Amino acid sequence: METRIVDRSEWRAGEWDNEPENRVDFVHAGFACFILRGPLGAWCGYVGVPSTHSLYENTDVDDKVDVHGGVTYTEKCAGAICHVPEPGMPDDVWWIGFDTAHYMDVTPHDYHKFGLGYEAKGTYKNIKYVTDEVKSLAEQLEKL
């Protein structure tokens, strides 16, 4: 599994200063899950469905689940979008993911670039928000 390092050295102070650096892995509703910082500092969320799941290797899943900004990623393990499975969990999974760098989403990078007042244009989707979205996505996938 490749590690993604996001350069935070030029970011202005913000809520993200009290969050983990780049990645948090967990299991929810029987699925491998993780959140990962994207290049702009926004969190992305992923749920891995096993080969026995109806959406395994399916790229047309956006109309089947409800997640922030819609599904923006469907793929097998590749680079940083991969995992080390927990004991008893499958290694072969299809990742279904989303990001929080859409219209009305504040990213640490853009907050740095555009400065104070930028937050008035939207909100930063923090680690709690994205973790809750990943859990919701996993629960929706469990029901399919």
N, CA, C and O of each residue as an XYZ file, in Angstrom:
576
protein
N       0.850     -1.187      0.000
C       0.000      0.000      0.000
C       0.889      1.242      0.000
O       1.784      1.380      0.834
N       0.633      2.124     -0.929
C       1.369      3.375     -1.050
C       0.879      4.372     -0.010
O      -0.318      4.435      0.274
N       1.779      5.139      0.552
C       1.409      6.176      1.516
C       1.353      7.516      0.800
O       2.258      7.869      0.044
N       0.293      8.251      1.045
C       0.160      9.586      0.456
C       0.490     10.615      1.529
O      -0.078     10.598      2.621
N       1.400     11.495      1.208
C       1.770     12.575      2.120
C       1.266     13.880      1.513
O       1.590     14.213      0.373
N       0.483     14.601      2.276
C      -0.029     15.894      1.833
C       0.764     16.970      2.561
O       0.833     16.977      3.790
N       1.354     17.867      1.808
C       2.146     18.949      2.386
C       1.224     19.967      3.036
O       0.440     20.639      2.367
N       1.335     20.063      4.340
C       0.500     20.981      5.109
C       1.267     22.225      5.542
O       0.722     23.062      6.262
N       2.499     22.359      5.125
C       3.383     23.400      5.649
C       2.888     24.824      5.377
O       3.177     25.731      6.157
N       2.154     25.031      4.292
C       1.709     26.385      3.967
C       0.243     26.650      4.318
O      -0.268     27.741      4.065
N      -0.425     25.668      4.893
C      -1.829     25.878      5.247
C      -1.944     26.873      6.395
O      -1.129     26.870      7.317
N      -2.947     27.709      6.329
C      -3.263     28.584      7.459
C      -3.802     27.719      8.593
O      -4.216     26.579      8.382
N      -3.788     28.270      9.776
C      -4.339     27.562     10.928
C      -5.829     27.332     10.696
O      -6.525     28.192     10.156
N      -6.298     26.182     11.105
C      -7.712     25.859     10.950
C      -8.068     24.600     11.711
O      -7.226     24.004     12.383
N      -9.301     24.211     11.600
C      -9.822     23.029     12.283
C      -8.990     21.785     11.977
O      -8.880     20.892     12.817
N      -8.414     21.722     10.800
C      -7.618     20.577     10.357
C      -6.344     20.391     11.166
O      -5.748     19.314     11.133
N      -5.914     21.424     11.896
C      -4.687     21.305     12.697
C      -4.824     20.272     13.814
O      -3.824     19.714     14.266
N      -6.038     20.017     14.256
C      -6.275     19.075     15.350
C      -6.712     17.705     14.852
O      -7.170     16.877     15.641
N      -6.578     17.458     13.564
C      -6.982     16.180     12.983
C      -5.743     15.348     12.654
O      -4.639     15.884     12.550
N      -5.932     14.036     12.490
C      -4.799     13.197     12.069
C      -4.225     13.700     10.755
O      -4.899     14.378      9.979
N      -2.977     13.357     10.525
C      -2.274     13.838      9.341
C      -2.987     13.524      8.030
O      -3.456     14.432      7.345
N      -3.071     12.231      7.676
C      -3.501     11.927      6.320
C      -4.473     10.775      6.150
O      -5.165     10.720      5.133
N      -4.557      9.839      7.114
C      -5.347      8.642      6.870
C      -5.827      8.025      8.179
O      -5.118      8.025      9.185
N      -7.063      7.493      8.141
C      -7.625      6.748      9.263
C      -8.340      5.532      8.687
O      -9.229      5.675      7.849
N      -7.958      4.339      9.131
C      -8.584      3.086      8.698
C      -9.495      2.559      9.796
O      -9.204      2.731     10.979
N     -10.610      1.908      9.409
C     -11.508      1.289     10.369
C     -12.405      0.292      9.644
O     -12.407      0.231      8.414
N     -13.158     -0.482     10.400
C     -14.122     -1.432      9.846
C     -15.496     -0.985     10.322
O     -15.677     -0.652     11.494
N     -16.465     -0.978      9.409
C     -17.830     -0.633      9.783
C     -18.808     -1.446      8.942
O     -18.618     -1.592      7.735
N     -19.832     -1.965      9.564
C     -20.885     -2.756      8.901
C     -20.273     -3.929      8.123
O     -20.819     -4.364      7.109
N     -19.142     -4.429      8.609
C     -18.492     -5.569      7.983
C     -17.600     -5.248      6.805
O     -17.107     -6.160      6.142
N     -17.377     -3.961      6.524
C     -16.558     -3.543      5.386
C     -15.286     -2.830      5.852
O     -15.282     -2.135      6.868
N     -14.211     -3.019      5.087
C     -13.006     -2.216      5.294
C     -13.335     -0.790      4.857
O     -13.923     -0.581      3.796
N     -12.955      0.178      5.671
C     -13.237      1.583      5.381
C     -11.997      2.405      5.706
O     -11.181      2.012      6.539
N     -11.865      3.531      5.050
C     -10.840      4.478      5.452
C     -11.171      5.863      4.915
O     -11.948      6.027      3.974
N     -10.554      6.846      5.547
C     -10.609      8.212      5.045
C      -9.170      8.632      4.769
O      -8.243      8.234      5.474
N      -9.006      9.439      3.739
C      -7.688      9.822      3.252
C      -7.741     11.274      2.796
O      -8.703     11.689      2.150
N      -6.726     12.035      3.126
C      -6.670     13.416      2.645
C      -6.311     13.439      1.170
O      -5.377     12.770      0.728
N      -7.072     14.223      0.421
C      -6.750     14.439     -0.980
C      -5.695     15.524     -1.114
O      -5.291     16.117     -0.113
N      -5.244     15.792     -2.326
C      -4.175     16.768     -2.560
C      -4.475     18.183     -2.048
O      -3.550     18.917     -1.703
N      -5.759     18.576     -1.995
C      -6.119     19.907     -1.510
C      -6.373     19.925      0.000
O      -6.723     20.961      0.566
N      -6.193     18.769      0.646
C      -6.393     18.680      2.081
C      -7.793     18.247      2.476
O      -8.051     18.010      3.656
N      -8.692     18.138      1.528
C     -10.049     17.681      1.825
C     -10.017     16.169      2.056
O      -9.239     15.449      1.431
N     -10.867     15.707      2.953
C     -10.963     14.276      3.212
C     -11.739     13.592      2.098
O     -12.697     14.139      1.553
N     -11.297     12.380      1.773
C     -12.007     11.485      0.864
C     -12.353     10.244      1.667
O     -11.590      9.849      2.549
N     -13.487      9.624      1.379
C     -13.904      8.440      2.119
C     -14.094      7.246      1.203
O     -14.534      7.393      0.063
N     -13.757      6.056      1.707
C     -13.807      4.837      0.899
C     -14.355      3.669      1.697
O     -14.081      3.521      2.888
N     -15.139      2.838      1.012
C     -15.641      1.584      1.568
C     -15.289      0.494      0.566
O     -15.543      0.638     -0.630
N     -14.703     -0.597      1.054
C     -14.312     -1.706      0.191
C     -15.329     -2.828      0.229
O     -15.543     -3.439      1.277
N     -15.962     -3.107     -0.910
C     -16.917     -4.215     -0.963
C     -16.200     -5.455     -1.496
O     -15.405     -5.360     -2.431
N     -16.484     -6.628     -0.899
C     -15.819     -7.858     -1.326
C     -16.377     -8.383     -2.649
O     -17.396     -7.901     -3.143
N     -15.700     -9.364     -3.205
C     -16.095     -9.923     -4.507
C     -17.487    -10.552     -4.483
O     -18.069    -10.780     -5.544
N     -18.031    -10.836     -3.308
C     -19.375    -11.410     -3.197
C     -20.479    -10.354     -3.208
O     -21.660    -10.700     -3.236
N     -20.115     -9.090     -3.185
C     -21.104     -8.004     -3.129
C     -21.625     -7.692     -4.535
O     -20.888     -7.802     -5.515
N     -22.884     -7.307     -4.623
C     -23.518     -7.021     -5.921
C     -22.882     -5.844     -6.660
O     -23.020     -5.748     -7.879
N     -22.194     -4.952     -5.957
C     -21.575     -3.796     -6.615
C     -20.078     -3.982     -6.883
O     -19.402     -3.053     -7.323
N     -19.574     -5.169     -6.619
C     -18.165     -5.452     -6.887
C     -17.883     -5.268     -8.381
O     -18.584     -5.822     -9.227
N     -16.860     -4.493     -8.686
C     -16.451     -4.151    -10.056
C     -17.529     -3.403    -10.847
O     -17.533     -3.432    -12.077
N     -18.424     -2.747    -10.149
C     -19.472     -1.952    -10.783
C     -19.064     -0.486    -10.712
O     -18.784      0.029     -9.629
N     -19.029      0.182    -11.848
C     -18.647      1.599    -11.877
C     -19.847      2.532    -11.868
O     -19.690      3.748    -11.758
N     -21.028      1.979    -11.981
C     -22.254      2.783    -12.037
C     -23.025      2.613    -10.733
O     -24.048      1.930    -10.688
N     -22.520      3.247     -9.669
C     -23.128      3.045     -8.353
C     -23.734      4.311     -7.760
O     -24.390      4.254     -6.721
N     -23.520      5.453     -8.411
C     -23.952      6.728     -7.824
C     -25.458      6.782     -7.568
O     -25.898      7.423     -6.613
N     -26.244      6.123     -8.399
C     -27.696      6.154     -8.201
C     -28.169      5.120     -7.182
O     -29.364      5.036     -6.901
N     -27.256      4.339     -6.630
C     -27.618      3.298     -5.677
C     -27.338      3.675     -4.229
O     -27.825      3.017     -3.310
N     -26.556      4.728     -4.021
C     -26.209      5.183     -2.676
C     -26.288      6.703     -2.609
O     -26.235      7.391     -3.628
N     -26.414      7.205     -1.400
C     -26.475      8.646     -1.163
C     -25.292      9.022     -0.286
O     -25.227      8.636      0.881
N     -24.349      9.784     -0.856
C     -23.158     10.185     -0.126
C     -22.766     11.596     -0.573
O     -23.085     12.015     -1.686
N     -22.081     12.313      0.295
C     -21.696     13.698      0.027
C     -21.042     13.857     -1.342
O     -20.029     13.216     -1.623
N     -21.607     14.693     -2.182
C     -21.038     14.990     -3.490
C     -21.162     13.873     -4.510
O     -20.714     14.022     -5.647
N     -21.763     12.754     -4.122
C     -21.893     11.614     -5.025
C     -20.635     10.759     -5.051
O     -19.579     11.177     -4.576
N     -20.753      9.588     -5.595
C     -19.615      8.676     -5.716
C     -18.655      9.226     -6.771
O     -19.055      9.522     -7.897
N     -17.393      9.356     -6.393
C     -16.395      9.892     -7.322
C     -15.262      8.912     -7.585
O     -14.320      9.225     -8.313
N     -15.354      7.716     -6.987
C     -14.280      6.738     -7.167
C     -14.839      5.322     -7.078
O     -15.568      5.000     -6.140
N     -14.503      4.478     -8.049
C     -14.789      3.045     -8.014
C     -13.621      2.334     -8.690
O     -13.355      2.542     -9.873
N     -12.932      1.499     -7.928
C     -11.739      0.844     -8.478
C     -11.207     -0.180     -7.479
O     -11.512     -0.120     -6.288
N     -10.414     -1.116     -7.979
C      -9.689     -2.036     -7.102
C      -8.533     -1.282     -6.455
O      -8.288     -0.114     -6.760
N      -7.831     -1.961     -5.565
C      -6.672     -1.347     -4.907
C      -5.705     -0.774     -5.928
O      -5.325     -1.446     -6.887
N      -5.313      0.469     -5.713
C      -4.347      1.136     -6.584
C      -3.692      2.266     -5.796
O      -4.377      3.174     -5.326
N      -2.383      2.213     -5.651
C      -1.667      3.274     -4.957
C      -2.137      3.443     -3.526
O      -2.201      2.476     -2.767
N      -2.464      4.673     -3.161
C      -2.899      4.965     -1.792
C      -4.314      4.481     -1.519
O      -4.715      4.376     -0.360
N      -5.079      4.183     -2.567
C      -6.447      3.696     -2.377
C      -6.378      2.176     -2.285
O      -6.738      1.456     -3.216
N      -5.913      1.724     -1.151
C      -5.727      0.305     -0.885
C      -5.692      0.129      0.629
O      -5.831      1.103      1.369
N      -5.509     -1.092      1.090
C      -5.496     -1.329      2.525
C      -4.718     -2.591      2.859
O      -4.413     -3.407      1.989
N      -4.409     -2.726      4.128
C      -3.913     -3.972      4.684
C      -5.096     -4.540      5.452
O      -5.493     -3.977      6.472
N      -5.673     -5.658      4.977
C      -6.904     -6.156      5.599
C      -6.710     -6.599      7.046
O      -5.676     -7.153      7.420
N      -7.723     -6.339      7.831
C      -7.771     -6.840      9.202
C      -7.881     -8.363      9.136
O      -8.339     -8.896      8.125
N      -7.475     -9.070     10.182
C      -7.627    -10.530     10.182
C      -9.078    -10.935      9.896
O     -10.009    -10.415     10.510
N      -9.253    -11.855      8.970
C     -10.584    -12.335      8.606
C     -11.297    -11.502      7.558
O     -12.377    -11.870      7.097
N     -10.698    -10.378      7.179
C     -11.307     -9.497      6.177
C     -10.688     -9.803      4.812
O      -9.520    -10.184      4.735
N     -11.473     -9.636      3.722
C     -10.936     -9.935      2.390
C      -9.895     -8.908      1.929
O      -9.960     -7.725      2.266
N      -8.944     -9.404      1.154
C      -7.940     -8.542      0.551
C      -8.443     -7.978     -0.776
O      -8.127     -6.845     -1.138
N      -9.224     -8.777     -1.494
C      -9.754     -8.399     -2.801
C     -11.062     -7.632     -2.616
O     -12.119     -8.231     -2.417
N     -10.980     -6.310     -2.683
C     -12.176     -5.473     -2.520
C     -12.253     -4.458     -3.656
O     -11.255     -4.141     -4.302
N     -13.456     -3.963     -3.876
C     -13.743     -2.908     -4.849
C     -14.050     -1.655     -4.036
O     -15.032     -1.611     -3.295
N     -13.211     -0.649     -4.180
C     -13.383      0.570     -3.398
C     -14.433      1.479     -4.026
O     -14.409      1.749     -5.227
N     -15.342      1.937     -3.198
C     -16.365      2.914     -3.581
C     -16.103      4.140     -2.719
O     -16.109      4.056     -1.491
N     -15.871      5.289     -3.371
C     -15.460      6.448     -2.599
C     -16.065      7.760     -3.045
O     -16.715      7.861     -4.086
N     -15.828      8.755     -2.221
C     -16.322     10.111     -2.454
C     -15.293     11.097     -1.931
O     -14.369     10.716     -1.212
N     -15.451     12.359     -2.290
C     -14.535     13.383     -1.775
C     -15.329     14.573     -1.252
O     -16.532     14.692     -1.487
N     -14.636     15.439     -0.547
C     -15.281     16.631      0.018
C     -14.598     17.891     -0.500
O     -14.284     18.807      0.260
N     -14.376     17.913     -1.811
C     -13.789     19.097     -2.463
C     -14.708     19.532     -3.596
O     -14.293     19.647     -4.750
N     -15.957     19.770     -3.241
C     -16.970     20.187     -4.210
C     -17.352     21.647     -3.950
O     -16.855     22.275     -3.015
N     -18.225     22.162     -4.776
C     -18.772     23.502     -4.576
C     -19.333     23.596     -3.158
O     -20.060     22.702     -2.725
N     -19.014     24.633     -2.451
C     -19.425     24.902     -1.078
C     -18.667     24.059     -0.048
O     -19.046     24.031      1.122
N     -17.611     23.380     -0.467
C     -16.718     22.687      0.463
C     -15.440     23.506      0.585
O     -14.813     23.835     -0.423
N     -15.058     23.831      1.794
C     -13.808     24.542      2.035
C     -12.698     23.506      2.186
O     -12.844     22.544      2.941
N     -11.598     23.697      1.479
C     -10.430     22.823      1.626
C      -9.304     23.613      2.284
O      -9.212     24.825      2.089
N      -8.451     22.956      3.054
C      -7.333     23.673      3.668
C      -6.451     24.385      2.646
O      -5.980     25.492      2.910
N      -6.223     23.785      1.508
C      -5.400     24.405      0.467
C      -6.030     25.701     -0.027
O      -5.355     26.727     -0.115
N      -7.317     25.660     -0.348
C      -7.979     26.858     -0.858
C      -8.141     27.918      0.227
O      -8.119     29.114     -0.064
N      -8.302     27.488      1.472
C      -8.375     28.430      2.577
C      -7.054     29.194      2.656
O      -7.032     30.404      2.883
N      -5.954     28.464      2.465
C      -4.636     29.110      2.446
C      -4.536     30.077      1.257
O      -4.072     31.208      1.395
N      -4.979     29.605      0.096
C      -4.833     30.377     -1.142
C      -5.685     31.652     -1.141
O      -5.225     32.718     -1.549
N      -6.931     31.523     -0.677
C      -7.861     32.648     -0.773
C      -7.983     33.459      0.507
O      -8.506     34.573      0.481
N      -7.512     32.926      1.617
C      -7.436     33.689      2.847
C      -8.702     33.753      3.673
O      -9.702     33.092      3.392
N      -8.617     34.568      4.695
C      -9.724     34.730      5.634
C     -10.969     35.205      4.904
O     -10.882     35.988      3.958
N     -12.100     34.740      5.334
C     -13.351     35.067      4.677
C     -13.779     33.990      3.697
O     -14.947     33.915      3.315
N     -12.829     33.156      3.292
C     -13.147     32.077      2.359
C     -14.182     31.130      2.952
O     -15.028     30.602      2.230
N     -14.119     30.912      4.271
C     -15.063     29.988      4.919
C     -16.509     30.447      4.760
O     -17.424     29.639      4.917
N     -16.737     31.710      4.456
C     -18.095     32.205      4.243
C     -18.701     31.607      2.976
O     -19.919     31.637      2.798
N     -17.871     31.073      2.110
C     -18.340     30.481      0.855
C     -18.738     29.013      1.016
O     -19.255     28.415      0.071
N     -18.513     28.428      2.173
C     -18.853     27.027      2.391
C     -18.341     26.557      3.733
O     -18.030     27.363      4.609
N     -18.255     25.248      3.891
C     -17.804     24.683      5.157
C     -16.750     23.611      4.910
O     -16.739     22.938      3.879
N     -15.879     23.481      5.881
C     -14.881     22.423      5.872
C     -15.548     21.155      6.375
O     -16.175     21.164      7.434
N     -15.422     20.079      5.640
C     -15.992     18.792      6.045
C     -14.926     18.080      6.864
O     -13.989     17.496      6.319
N     -15.085     18.139      8.181
C     -14.056     17.649      9.090
C     -14.068     16.125      9.222
O     -14.893     15.434      8.624
N     -13.140     15.633     10.011
C     -12.963     14.191     10.149
C     -14.227     13.505     10.679
O     -14.552     12.400     10.247
N     -14.931     14.139     11.598
C     -16.170     13.537     12.116
C     -17.212     13.450     11.010
O     -17.847     12.410     10.834
N     -17.388     14.524     10.272
C     -18.366     14.539      9.179
C     -18.065     13.435      8.170
O     -18.962     12.688      7.781
N     -16.808     13.330      7.747
C     -16.450     12.364      6.714
C     -16.527     10.941      7.256
O     -16.953     10.037      6.538
N     -16.128     10.723      8.499
C     -16.260      9.391      9.104
C     -17.726      8.978      9.152
O     -18.059      7.834      8.843
N     -18.598      9.893      9.534
C     -20.036      9.595      9.557
C     -20.566      9.278      8.157
O     -21.406      8.391      8.003
N     -20.086      9.993      7.137
C     -20.499      9.720      5.754
C     -20.018      8.341      5.297
O     -20.753      7.619      4.623
N     -18.789      7.977      5.663
C     -18.271      6.653      5.308
C     -19.110      5.576      5.985
O     -19.466      4.582      5.351
N     -19.428      5.760      7.254
C     -20.256      4.783      7.970
C     -21.629      4.668      7.332
O     -22.152      3.562      7.191
N     -22.218      5.786      6.945
C     -23.511      5.765      6.270
C     -23.410      5.023      4.941
O     -24.289      4.229      4.607
N     -22.346      5.275      4.183
C     -22.144      4.583      2.913
C     -22.013      3.080      3.150
O     -22.615      2.287      2.427
N     -21.242      2.685      4.143
C     -21.078      1.260      4.452
C     -22.415      0.628      4.828
O     -22.705     -0.492      4.407
N     -23.219      1.315      5.599
C     -24.543      0.798      5.987
C     -25.462      0.657      4.783
O     -26.211     -0.314      4.683
N     -25.407      1.628      3.863
C     -26.197      1.526      2.638
C     -25.740      0.335      1.798
O     -26.571     -0.391      1.252
N     -24.441      0.131      1.690
C     -23.894     -0.972      0.918
C     -24.215     -2.311      1.537
O     -24.398     -3.304      0.834
N     -24.283     -2.335      2.863
C     -24.641     -3.572      3.576
C     -26.058     -4.014      3.212
O     -26.342     -5.211      3.153
N     -26.941     -3.054      2.969
C     -28.357     -3.364      2.678
C     -28.580     -3.790      1.221
O     -29.625     -4.356      0.903
N     -27.624     -3.528      0.343
C     -27.796     -3.875     -1.074
C     -27.500     -5.340     -1.323
O     -27.594     -5.805     -2.460
